[in-house]
Amino acid sequence: MKTQIINGRSVVDALSVRKLATPGSVHIDQLMTDFAINYGNLPFIGRQVFPTAPVQKESDKYAIFNSDRRQQRVKTGLRAPKSRAEVVDWKHTTASYACQEYAFAAGVDDRERDNADAPIAPDQRATAAAVTAIELAMEARIATLVTTAGSYAAAHKTTLVGAAQWSTAASAVLSVKLAADEAIQADAGVLPNSAIIPFKVFNKLRLNTEVKAAFAVGGVASKTGLVTREQLAAYFDIDVERLFIPGGVKNTAALGAAATLADIWGDFAWFGFVDPGATSPLDGITFGKIFAKAQEGLARLTREFRDDPARTDYKEVSEITDEKITAIECGYLVSDTLA
């Protein structure tokens, strides 16, 4: 610890106790990095719909295989003695990703830390606040990608009107899902294995006459009269863990104004094919991917820096990503599900 002699008195140099917030004072907080990576229990589903593909560079190209469907052309493959095998052609096109860094910081004042009672852990709470901000931002970006109707071909989307909307108890539901099945199978050669049904839409489907009738026993519905999540997944012919029911909300009001909350996923439903194992930038047909560039070998990093005049330590959480739709033909969008 450095000291200075001022007016004959020994004075401790404050910079030796707490560095100011300069580039040299920023360091990686490994403990809070581990916490940030493992922090869960958030009402977001975007990362489950878009598998993460680690990349080496922040911007590069990724391959789109068989874009002209030439590999679906049927050939005989017959080979006469001493002749060559029939040649099968293959081709791929490319598209580009460009990762950007997203970072949020939350502070802990010295007095907040000194006065915190168990089980409150101010450093963890600050880190969690920064993580929530990152997750909220990504959820909103992915929701925008998935629910932008202009991205889909005409055969891969529908808009419900009037009595066809699922807020009408007698509306048809299965026909919409079958249309999604047919469109995705025809253009991608796979069947939907996932669905996004926002919470308000899910609640209306639980009361739908057509859906309830499929699970009535002897013409009698369940005791509650509501269809369960497991039953709705079975109705859509997908595994229950692939039925995503997002509950995240966003505040659309200006800073300082009274909160105006809205569902991040809005008035939509989505059916599609998601390959959770499609974690390579090149391989695996899946609706979308998160291209992620590691920092210090970690997908998400927590740094700490000190703002000494404010007597506050900041926990900054950051990641470098780009979210892309990699196979639009693997999705089917249902708009205006509710009146």
C-alpha positions in Angstrom: 0.0 0.0 0.0 1.5 3.3 -1.1 1.7 6.3 1.2 2.4 10.0 0.7 3.9 12.5 3.2 1.7 15.6 3.2 2.3 18.4 5.7 4.4 16.0 7.7 1.6 13.4 7.9 1.5 9.9 6.3 -1.5 9.6 4.0 -2.7 6.4 2.3 -2.9 6.7 -1.5 -6.5 6.0 -2.4 -5.6 4.5 -5.8 -3.7 1.7 -4.0 -7.0 0.7 -2.3 -9.5 1.1 -5.2 -8.5 1.7 -8.8 -10.4 4.1 -10.8 -12.6 2.9 -13.7 -9.9 2.8 -16.3 -9.3 0.0 -18.9 -6.6 -1.4 -16.7 -9.0 -1.8 -13.8 -11.4 -4.0 -15.7 -11.0 -7.7 -15.0 -12.9 -10.9 -15.6 -15.0 -12.0 -12.7 -14.8 -15.8 -13.0 -17.2 -16.5 -10.2 -19.9 -14.2 -11.6 -19.2 -15.5 -15.1 -20.1 -19.0 -13.9 -23.2 -17.6 -12.3 -24.2 -15.7 -15.5 -23.8 -18.8 -17.6 -25.8 -21.0 -15.3 -28.5 -18.5 -14.3 -31.9 -19.8 -15.4 -35.6 -19.7 -14.5 -36.3 -17.0 -17.1 -39.6 -17.0 -19.1 -37.8 -17.0 -22.5 -37.7 -19.6 -25.2 -35.7 -18.1 -28.1 -32.5 -20.1 -27.4 -34.5 -23.3 -27.5 -35.9 -22.5 -31.0 -32.6 -21.2 -32.4 -29.7 -23.7 -31.5 -26.4 -22.1 -30.8 -23.6 -22.6 -33.3 -20.2 -21.5 -32.0 -18.0 -19.7 -34.6 -14.4 -18.7 -34.8 -14.9 -15.3 -36.4 -17.3 -12.5 -35.7 -18.3 -12.5 -39.4 -18.1 -15.1 -42.0 -20.2 -17.2 -44.4 -22.3 -20.3 -43.7 -23.4 -22.9 -46.2 -27.0 -23.5 -47.5 -26.9 -27.0 -48.9 -29.1 -28.3 -51.7 -30.8 -24.9 -52.2 -32.1 -25.8 -55.7 -33.2 -29.3 -54.5 -31.1 -31.1 -57.1 -30.5 -33.9 -54.7 -34.2 -34.7 -54.7 -34.0 -35.6 -58.4 -34.5 -39.3 -58.8 -31.9 -41.3 -60.7 -31.7 -45.0 -61.5 -28.2 -45.7 -60.3 -27.9 -48.7 -62.5 -24.3 -49.6 -63.4 -23.4 -51.9 -66.2 -20.3 -54.1 -65.8 -17.1 -52.2 -66.2 -18.9 -48.9 -66.4 -18.7 -46.0 -64.0 -21.2 -45.2 -61.3 -23.7 -42.6 -62.1 -22.5 -39.2 -60.8 -24.7 -37.4 -58.3 -24.3 -33.7 -58.4 -24.3 -31.5 -55.3 -24.2 -27.8 -54.8 -24.4 -25.3 -52.0 -24.9 -21.6 -51.8 -23.7 -19.3 -49.0 -25.1 -16.6 -46.7 -23.4 -14.4 -44.2 -23.6 -13.8 -40.5 -22.2 -10.8 -38.7 -22.0 -11.1 -34.9 -22.3 -8.0 -32.7 -21.4 -7.6 -29.0 -24.3 -7.1 -26.6 -23.4 -6.0 -23.1 -25.2 -4.7 -20.0 -23.8 -3.6 -16.7 -25.5 -3.3 -13.3 -23.9 -1.7 -10.2 -23.5 -2.5 -6.5 -23.0 0.5 -4.3 -20.6 0.0 -1.3 -23.4 0.8 1.1 -25.8 -1.7 -0.6 -23.2 -4.4 -0.2 -22.4 -3.4 3.4 -26.1 -3.4 4.5 -27.3 -6.5 2.6 -28.7 -9.2 4.8 -28.7 -12.9 3.9 -29.8 -14.4 1.6 -29.5 -11.3 -0.6 -26.2 -11.4 -2.5 -25.8 -8.0 -4.2 -23.1 -9.1 -6.6 -25.3 -12.0 -7.9 -28.4 -9.8 -8.0 -26.5 -7.2 -10.2 -25.2 -10.0 -12.4 -28.7 -11.5 -12.7 -30.1 -8.1 -13.7 -27.5 -7.8 -16.5 -28.2 -11.3 -17.7 -31.9 -10.7 -17.7 -31.3 -7.6 -19.9 -29.3 -9.7 -22.4 -31.9 -12.5 -22.5 -34.7 -10.0 -22.9 -33.0 -8.3 -25.8 -32.2 -11.6 -27.5 -35.8 -12.9 -27.0 -37.2 -9.8 -28.6 -34.8 -10.1 -31.6 -35.7 -13.8 -32.2 -39.4 -13.1 -31.7 -39.2 -10.4 -34.4 -37.4 -12.8 -36.8 -40.0 -15.6 -36.2 -43.1 -13.4 -36.4 -42.3 -11.3 -39.4 -44.8 -12.5 -41.9 -43.0 -11.0 -44.9 -40.2 -13.5 -44.5 -42.4 -16.5 -45.3 -43.7 -17.8 -48.6 -47.5 -17.7 -49.1 -47.8 -21.4 -48.5 -46.0 -21.1 -45.1 -48.3 -18.6 -43.4 -51.9 -17.9 -42.6 -53.9 -15.2 -41.0 -56.9 -16.2 -39.0 -60.1 -14.1 -39.4 -63.4 -13.9 -37.5 -64.8 -17.3 -36.4 -61.5 -19.0 -37.5 -59.6 -17.2 -34.7 -58.7 -19.5 -31.8 -60.4 -17.1 -29.3 -63.6 -18.6 -30.7 -64.2 -21.8 -28.8 -65.6 -23.6 -31.9 -62.8 -22.6 -34.2 -60.9 -25.2 -36.2 -57.4 -25.9 -34.9 -56.2 -29.2 -36.4 -56.6 -28.0 -40.0 -54.2 -25.2 -39.4 -51.6 -27.6 -38.0 -52.1 -30.0 -40.9 -51.5 -27.1 -43.4 -48.2 -26.4 -41.6 -47.2 -30.1 -41.8 -47.9 -30.2 -45.5 -46.1 -27.0 -46.3 -43.0 -27.9 -44.4 -42.8 -31.5 -45.6 -43.3 -30.4 -49.2 -40.5 -27.7 -49.1 -38.1 -29.0 -46.5 -38.6 -32.8 -46.5 -39.2 -32.8 -42.7 -42.2 -32.5 -40.4 -42.7 -29.9 -37.7 -41.3 -31.1 -34.3 -41.8 -27.8 -32.4 -44.5 -25.3 -31.8 -44.5 -21.8 -30.2 -47.9 -21.1 -28.5 -47.8 -17.9 -26.4 -49.5 -18.1 -23.0 -52.7 -16.2 -23.9 -53.1 -18.3 -27.1 -52.4 -21.5 -25.1 -55.2 -20.6 -22.6 -57.7 -20.2 -25.4 -56.7 -23.5 -27.0 -57.3 -25.3 -23.7 -60.9 -24.2 -24.0 -61.3 -25.1 -27.6 -64.2 -27.4 -28.4 -62.4 -29.3 -31.1 -59.3 -29.9 -29.0 -61.3 -30.9 -25.8 -63.4 -33.3 -27.8 -60.2 -35.2 -28.8 -59.5 -36.0 -25.2 -63.0 -36.5 -23.8 -63.6 -40.0 -22.3 -67.0 -41.3 -23.1 -68.0 -37.9 -24.3 -67.0 -36.3 -20.9 -64.1 -33.8 -20.6 -61.6 -33.7 -17.8 -62.6 -32.6 -14.3 -61.3 -29.1 -14.9 -62.7 -28.9 -18.4 -59.3 -27.8 -19.6 -56.8 -29.5 -21.9 -53.4 -30.0 -20.4 -50.1 -29.0 -22.0 -49.3 -32.6 -22.5 -52.6 -33.2 -24.3 -52.1 -30.2 -26.6 -48.6 -31.3 -27.5 -50.1 -34.7 -28.4 -52.8 -33.0 -30.4 -50.1 -31.2 -32.4 -48.2 -34.5 -32.7 -45.0 -33.1 -31.0 -43.2 -34.0 -27.8 -44.3 -32.0 -24.8 -40.8 -30.5 -24.3 -41.0 -29.1 -27.9 -44.2 -27.2 -27.1 -42.8 -23.8 -26.2 -45.1 -21.5 -24.2 -43.3 -18.2 -23.9 -44.4 -15.9 -21.1 -41.9 -13.0 -21.4 -43.2 -9.5 -21.5 -41.6 -6.1 -22.4 -42.2 -2.6 -21.3 -43.0 -0.4 -24.3 -43.4 2.9 -22.3 -40.9 5.7 -22.4 -38.3 5.8 -19.6 -40.0 7.3 -16.5 -43.5 6.8 -17.7 -45.9 4.3 -16.2 -45.2 0.8 -17.4 -47.0 -0.5 -20.5 -46.4 -4.2 -20.7 -46.9 -6.3 -23.8 -46.2 -9.9 -24.7 -42.9 -10.3 -26.5 -44.3 -13.0 -28.9 -47.6 -11.2 -29.5 -50.7 -12.6 -31.2 -49.0 -15.4 -33.2 -48.5 -19.2 -33.2 -45.6 -21.0 -35.0 -44.9 -24.5 -36.1 -41.6 -25.6 -37.4 -38.7 -28.0 -37.5 -35.9 -27.4 -34.9 -32.8 -29.6 -34.8 -31.3 -29.1 -31.3 -28.2 -30.8 -32.5 -27.6 -28.3 -35.4 -24.8 -26.6 -33.5 -22.4 -26.4 -36.4 -22.3 -23.3 -38.7 -22.4 -25.6 -41.7 -24.4 -28.7 -40.8 -28.0 -29.5 -39.8 -31.2 -28.2 -41.4 -33.1 -26.2 -38.8 -35.2 -23.1 -38.9 -32.7 -20.7 -37.2 -29.4 -20.6 -35.5 -27.5 -18.3 -33.0 -24.0 -17.8 -34.3 -21.9 -17.1 -31.2 -18.3 -16.0 -30.9 -16.6 -16.9 -27.7 -14.8 -14.5 -25.4 -11.9 -15.8 -23.4 -13.2 -19.3 -24.4 -16.6 -18.6 -22.9 -19.9 -17.9 -24.7 -20.9 -15.3 -22.0 -18.4 -13.3 -20.0 -18.8 -11.2 -16.9 -16.3 -8.4 -16.3 -16.1 -6.2 -13.2 -15.0 -2.6 -13.1 -15.0 0.1 -10.4 -16.4 3.6 -10.6 -14.6 5.0 -7.6 -16.2 8.4 -7.4 -19.6 6.7 -7.4 -18.3 4.1 -4.9 -19.9 1.4 -7.1 -18.7 -1.9 -8.6 -20.2 -2.8 -11.9 -20.9 -6.3 -13.2 -20.9 -6.2 -17.0 -22.3 -9.3 -18.8 -21.6 -9.6 -22.5 -21.9 -12.0 -25.5 -21.1 -11.7 -29.2 -23.9 -13.2 -31.4 -26.0 -13.0 -34.5 -29.4 -14.7 -34.9 -30.3 -15.9 -38.3 -33.1 -17.8 -40.0 -31.2 -20.5 -41.8 -34.1 -22.5 -43.3 -37.3 -20.4 -43.7 -39.0 -23.3 -45.4 -38.8 -25.1 -42.0 -41.4 -22.8 -40.4 -45.1 -21.9 -40.6 -46.5 -18.7 -39.1 -50.1 -18.3 -37.9 -51.0 -14.6 -37.4 -54.0 -13.0 -35.6 -54.8 -16.1 -33.6 -57.0 -14.1 -31.2 -59.7 -11.5 -31.8 
